[in-house]
């Protein structure tokens, strides 16, 4: 543990020195990168400072016990160490978690793609439920949501909904919390259109993609085909006489992105490029994950997006997350954006798996 602490402390001190270096100050990109890294390390450095303060106190007390002739002082030193020992144990466990390798995407904003799956109109209505859940969850965290593209049905559902979720600062890591939502969500309930009261099973897929900067992936203009068309509403009817909607095709990969919710063609093109960059990079990472085998796929939040991750059973008022085999009641409360308990449970399992892999 001490070797790791020394390494982290040195890295933090090097960053602090770098931020005071005039050569770095003259380079805005380096300043931003170092400031971001320093902010990410703040929590672990606070724990390290606390850990070192207690270990120093315990060493001083041990020296008193071994060298002091005053029995009363010896007794006080031993009693203090008995109180400090449990604190050291707690701090070591906290540091063990904080020092786990970080997902470089955790501090990024996200693009969330929600699509109705099996189940026709009911799956589209369920997609709308999920959109509302994530919008409310974002609102609770003071994140900003903006719709990039939507394909609504006439009865209030969505065949497809793509939204962007941004945090006001990197201290509020959107992807760190939202990444556990990627996968197939299944709902079991009696549809409003069902006359005979039968329970139907429908699905919707969710893909949470970390937002990608232009510098993170190079897309050549010659590899793009850009088409414009009039925006359409539910049922496909035209709602805009101007050609503001944009469809971008990345020819080498066949990736296609459409965006029509912005009022201007330029805005739609910018938003579509955001989605395109994120999809292409995610596909590359998925290919790499398959190449390296089961280790990454076994981690919570990094599985295949075709995997069934959660079931929302309305008749039994039960939500089951199949990755951790855990149930919660209060479906309406959770669909209102109260996802904290589920995400915390998934994070705990993610940490447990990573700690287990480190000891192998």
N, C-alpha and C positions, 0 to 999 in steps of 0.2 A: 504493500500500500504506500509506504513512504517513497519508494522509487517513482511511483506514478505521480504522487503529489509533487515531488521535486520537478518532474518533467513538465507538469501542467503549470506550476508556478513560474518556471523559466519561460515558458511560452507566453504567459500573460505579461511578464515583465518585458519580454522582447517586443510585444505588441505596444505596450505603454511607451517604451523608448522610441519605437517607430513612429508613433503619433506625434512625438515631440521633435522628430527629425525634419529639418527644413526641406530636404529633398522630397520627403513624403508629402509634406504640406502643400508642395507645388503640384502634386498629382492628385486631383480630386477622386479619381477611381480608386487609387490605393488608400486614400483617407477613408472613403466610404467602406471599403472592404475590411480595413483594420478596425474601424469603429464598430462595424457590425459584429466582427469576431470578438471584440472586447465585451460588447453587450451580451453576447451569447455565453461568455465565460464568467460573467458577474456572479451568478448564483453559486457555481461551484467554488469560486474563489472565496466567497463569504463562508461557505462550509469549511473550506481548507483553513481559513484564518481561525475559525472557532475550534476546529480539531487541533490545530497546533497550539493554541492557547491552553487547551485542557491538557494535552500531552506534556507541555512544559511544566504546568502546575503539578502534574502527577510525578514527573521526574524530580522536581524540587522537593516534593513531599517524601519521596523514596530516599532522597539524600539525607533529609532530616532524620528519618527513621534509622538510617544506617550510621549516622555520625553524631547525632545530638545525644547529650547525656541527660537532658531534662525529660523525664518520663511524661510530663503533661504535654509538652510540645510534640513528642513522639505520638502520643495518643491522638492529638488533634490532627496530625498529618495523616495518620492511618484512617481516621474517620472520614477525612475529606476525600481521600482516595477511594474509599468505599462508595461515596456518593458520586464521584466523577466517573468511575468505571462503567456504569450503565450508559452514561451519556456518550462515552467513547464508542461503545458498541453500536448505539443508535446512529451516531455520525458516520461510522464506518459503512454501515448498510446504506445510508443516504448517499454517501460519496460513491459507493459501488455502482449505484444506479446512475448518478449524475455523470460518472466517468465512462459509461457505456458509449460505444461509437454512435455518433449522431447521424440521423438521416439528413443529408444536405438539403433536402427539399422541405424540411419541417417549417422553416421560416417563410415559406413562399405563400402567396395568395393562390387561389384555386379557381379552376373552371369545373363546374359540375354539370354533367350530362345525364338527364333523366329521360328514359324512354319507356313507353308502354310495351309490354311483352305479350305473353299468352293471355287471352281473355277478352279481346275486343274492347268494347266501350268501358267495361269494368276495369281493365288494365290501365286505360287512359285516365280514368277517374282516380285510380290508385296513384298514378304518376303525379297527378295534381296534389294528392294528399302529401306525397313525399316532398314536392316542391314547397308546399306551405310549411312543412316541418323544418326543412333546412332554412327557409327564409326567416322563420320565427327564432330558430337557434342562432342564426347570424345576428338578428336584431338584439337578442339577449346579450351577445358578446360585443355589441357596438361595432359590428362589421357592416360594411356597405355591400348591398347586392344590386346587380344590374343584369337585366335579361339581354342575352346576346341573340338568341333565336328561340322562337316558339312555334309549335304547330298544334293549335287548339282544335278540339272537337266541338260539335254543336251543343253538347250537354255539359260542358264545363270541365272536361278532361284535357289531357295533353298527350298527343302521340309522341311528342318530343319537346323537351324544355332544356335549353342550355343557358346557364347563368354564371356570372362571375362573382366571386366573393372576395372582398378586399378588407384587410385590417388597416387601421390608421397608422400602425407602426409594426415593425418586425418583432416587437416584444409580445405581440398577440399573434401567435403562429397559427394560421388558418389550416394549412395542410396537416400540421401535427395532430389536430383533432379530427379533421374531416376525412383523412385517408382511410379510416376504418369503415367507411360507408360504401366503398366500391364493391359491387357484386350484384347478385340477383336477390331482390326483395320479393317475398311471396305474401299474398293476402288471402285469407279465408273468411268470407262473409256472405251475407245475402244481398245481392245487388238490388238497387232501388227499382230496376226494371224487371226483377224476377217476380212473377205473379204467384208462383206456387211455394215461395218461401224456402227454396233449396239453397244450400250453401255452395258457393262457387269458389274455385281456386284460380287466382290470376297472379300475374307477375309483372314487375317493372325492373328495369336494369338501371343501375347507377354507376357512373364512372367519375371518379374525382381525380382530376389531373392537375399537378402543380403547374402554375403559370411559368412560362418559359420566356426569358428575355431574348432579344435578337442576337446578342453575343453568345448565347448558349448553344445555338444551332444555326447553321448557315443554310439558307434556302435561296437558291439561284432563281432570279426572275424568269430565266428561260425555261425553268422547270414548272412554271405555273400557267394554268389556263384560267382566265377570269371572265366570267359571264355575268351580265346584269339582267334583271327582270323585275317586273312589278310585284310588290308585296301582296301576299294573299292572306285571307282570314280563315275562320272555320269553314270547312267544306270546300276550300280552294278558291272561293270567290275573290276577285281582285279588290283590294282596299286602298290602292294607291295607283294613280295614273302615271306617276314618274317611275323611272327605272332605278329605284334606290336599292333594291335587294341585290345581294352579291353572292355568287357561288364561285368558290376557288377550288380548283382541282390540282393536286400535286401529282404531276404526271409520272415520276419514277415510282411512287408508292401506290398510286391510285386513290389516295386519301382525298375525300371531298368534304368541304365545309360550306354551309350556307348561312347567311345572316341577313335578316330583314327587319329586325325590330328597331334599328336606328332610323332616324328621319332622313339622314343624308347617306348617299352612296359612299362617300369617303369614310364616315364613321363605321358603316357596316363592313367596309373592306378592312379597316384597322382591327375591328373585333374578330372578323373571320380569320385574319392572320394570327391573332393570339391563339385561337382554338387550333388552327392548323399546326403551329409550332409545338403546342403541348401534345397534340395527338401523335405527331411524328416522333417526338422524343420519347413519349411513353411506349410506343410500339417498339422502338429500338431497345428500351430498357426491358420490356417484356421478353424480347428475343434473347437478350443477355441472361435474364433470370432462368430461362429454360436451358440455356447452355451450361450454366453453373450447377444445375441439378436441383435437388429438393430443399437445400438449406434455406434459400431465400423464400421459396414458396411456402415453407412451413411456418413462416413468421406471420403473425396477425397483421392484416392491413396491406400485405404484399401479394395476396393470392390472385388467382386467375379471376378476371371480371365475369366469367361465365359461371362462377361458383355460386351456389345458393347459400347466402349468408344469414338470412333472417326471415322468420315467418310471423305475420301479424294475424292472430286468430281472434276475430271479433266475438264469436259466440262464447268463447271461454275467457275473453278479456285477457289474453296472454300474448306477450311478445317473446319469441325464442330466438336467441342468437346461436346458430348451430356451430360456430367456430369455438365457442367456449362452453357450449351446452348449458346455458343459463337462461332463466325465465324472469320476466317482469310482468306485473299487472298494470292496469291503467293505460290502455292503448290511446285513448283520446288525449290524455295528459302528455304522453310522449309525442304523439303526432302534433301537439301544439308547440313543439320545439324544446321540450324538456328531455334532452338526450344525455344529460351529464352522467347519470348513473351507468348507462350502457357504455359510453365512451371510456369512463374511468375503469370499468371492468375489463374492457378490451386492452387498455393501456397496461394494466397490471399483468395480464396474461402475456402481452408482448414483452414486457420487462422480464418476466419469469423465464420465458423461452430464451431470451438473449443471455441472461445470467447462466442458464443451464448450458448453453452452447459455449460460453467462455470457459467453463470448468472442464470441458471435454478434452 
